[in-house]
């Protein structure tokens, strides 16, 4: 018999309510490799988390270093700007002084021209002094130019170092990304293997469910054959299971070979006397299923009718643990006995199908 949804749900509920049974079933079904997979995945997850934490810490240190370098560059630039401002202010003051000096010189030249001969020696001395001062100014400007060139060179070197550091960071990031992709590929392969193992176990469980369902059907058939008197003894006296050879001759005289085989395939074939009429002997064809459906009802009715065609008065019955609503309605319509957990239902309607119904 096929395993139905109710049986599966009952099995699942038993496993849910009994952790020890669930663990024993899981350990019995799982392979060593499958049991070891969660630990491997946990270790790999821990390694990824540790590596990611170390990477984040290294990125934090690099960002802090870049931030400090940026602040130092800004401070140095500000100091340079202030120095340039002071130099420009000094040059501006020198320009103003030079302008004043030029005006004074012109005035002095006018006086000198008036007394050129007298002040020739003084003019020569002044010229010498002026040349010396111009030399000092030119030297100062040259030093400033050299300092500016040195500052520019230092700035270029710092920019080069910063660019090199950024390039190294880009290379490290690319290496980290490649390593991460490789690790993710390993994780994906491990997950695919886990899915394959789970799929194989699911298929194994499906086959196991089919085997259990078949065994359960055989057990129910055997149980009703063994205990038919306990279930039907209230309505049929001296009831006993009948072997197919006992009824083969009348069946083959009235039915085709296919119809005879159909009757022989009944789950339970029995014979007894009506409790209400002990002299009247009747047969009983019963279909057994954990969950009785309309197919079981139709099969019992058909086989009972075949027995009746062969001159053997026969009652149709279905037995099991549950009865679908559709099967219940079909049983009422077809006058088929229903035996559920030892309770006989529909006896009066089923008895009415006999050739001589009894009160």
NORCORLIN-V372948 format. One record per backbone hydrogen bond with DSSP energy under -0.5 kcal/mol. CO is the residue of the C=O (numbers start at 1). NH is the residue of the N-H. Records with the same first field share a line. If there is no record, write none. Layout:
BEGIN
CO = NH + NH
END
This chain:
BEGIN
2 = 4
4 = 8
5 = 9
6 = 10
7 = 11
8 = 12
9 = 13
10 = 14
11 = 15
12 = 16
13 = 17
14 = 18
18 = 22
19 = 23
20 = 24
21 = 25
22 = 26
23 = 27
24 = 28
25 = 29
26 = 30
31 = 35
32 = 36
33 = 37
34 = 37 + 38
36 = 40
37 = 41
38 = 42
39 = 43
40 = 44
41 = 45
42 = 46
43 = 47
44 = 48
45 = 49
46 = 50
47 = 51
48 = 52
49 = 53
50 = 54
51 = 55
52 = 56
53 = 57
54 = 58
55 = 59
56 = 60
57 = 61
58 = 62
59 = 63
60 = 64
61 = 65
62 = 66
63 = 67
64 = 68
65 = 69
66 = 70
67 = 71
68 = 72
69 = 73
70 = 74
71 = 75
72 = 76
73 = 77
74 = 78
75 = 79
76 = 80
77 = 81
78 = 82
79 = 83
80 = 84
81 = 85
82 = 86
83 = 87
84 = 88
85 = 89
86 = 90
87 = 91
88 = 92
89 = 93
90 = 94
91 = 95
92 = 96
93 = 97
94 = 98
95 = 99
96 = 100
97 = 101
98 = 102
99 = 103
100 = 104
101 = 105
102 = 106
103 = 107
104 = 108
105 = 109
106 = 110
107 = 111
108 = 112
109 = 113
110 = 114
111 = 115
113 = 116
115 = 119
116 = 120
117 = 120
119 = 123
120 = 124
121 = 125
122 = 126
123 = 127
124 = 128
125 = 129
126 = 130
127 = 131
128 = 132
129 = 133
130 = 134
131 = 135
132 = 136
133 = 137
134 = 138
135 = 139
136 = 140
137 = 141
138 = 142
139 = 143
140 = 144
141 = 145
142 = 146
143 = 147
144 = 148
145 = 149
146 = 150
147 = 151
148 = 152
149 = 153
150 = 154
151 = 155
152 = 156
153 = 157
154 = 158
155 = 159
156 = 160
157 = 161
158 = 162
159 = 163
160 = 164
161 = 165
162 = 166
163 = 167
164 = 168
165 = 169
166 = 170
167 = 171
168 = 172
169 = 173
170 = 174
171 = 175
172 = 176
173 = 177
174 = 178
175 = 179
176 = 180
177 = 181
178 = 182
179 = 183
180 = 184
181 = 185
182 = 186
183 = 187
184 = 188
185 = 189
186 = 190
187 = 191
188 = 192
189 = 193
190 = 194
191 = 195
192 = 196
193 = 197
194 = 198
195 = 199
196 = 200
197 = 201
198 = 202
199 = 203
200 = 204
201 = 205
202 = 206
203 = 207
204 = 208
205 = 209
206 = 210
207 = 211
208 = 212
209 = 213
210 = 214
211 = 215
212 = 216
213 = 217
214 = 218
215 = 219
216 = 220
217 = 221
218 = 222
219 = 223
220 = 224
221 = 225
222 = 226
223 = 227
225 = 228
227 = 231
228 = 232
229 = 233
232 = 235 + 236
235 = 275
236 = 239
237 = 273
240 = 271
243 = 246 + 247
244 = 247 + 248
247 = 251
248 = 252
249 = 253
250 = 254
251 = 254 + 255
256 = 260
257 = 261
258 = 262
259 = 263
260 = 264
261 = 265
263 = 266
268 = 286
269 = 242
270 = 284
271 = 240
272 = 282
273 = 237
277 = 274 + 280
279 = 281
280 = 274
282 = 272
283 = 315
284 = 270 + 286
285 = 317
286 = 267 + 268
287 = 319
290 = 292 + 321 + 322
292 = 324
293 = 297
294 = 298
295 = 299
296 = 300
297 = 301
298 = 302
299 = 303
300 = 304
301 = 305
302 = 306
303 = 307
304 = 308
305 = 309
306 = 310
307 = 312
308 = 311
311 = 313
313 = 283
315 = 285
316 = 337
317 = 287
318 = 339
319 = 289
320 = 341
322 = 292
324 = 328
325 = 329
326 = 330
327 = 331
328 = 332
329 = 333
330 = 334
331 = 335 + 336
337 = 318
338 = 340 + 345
339 = 320 + 341
340 = 343
342 = 344
343 = 340 + 345
345 = 338
346 = 350
347 = 351
348 = 352
350 = 353
351 = 354
354 = 357
END
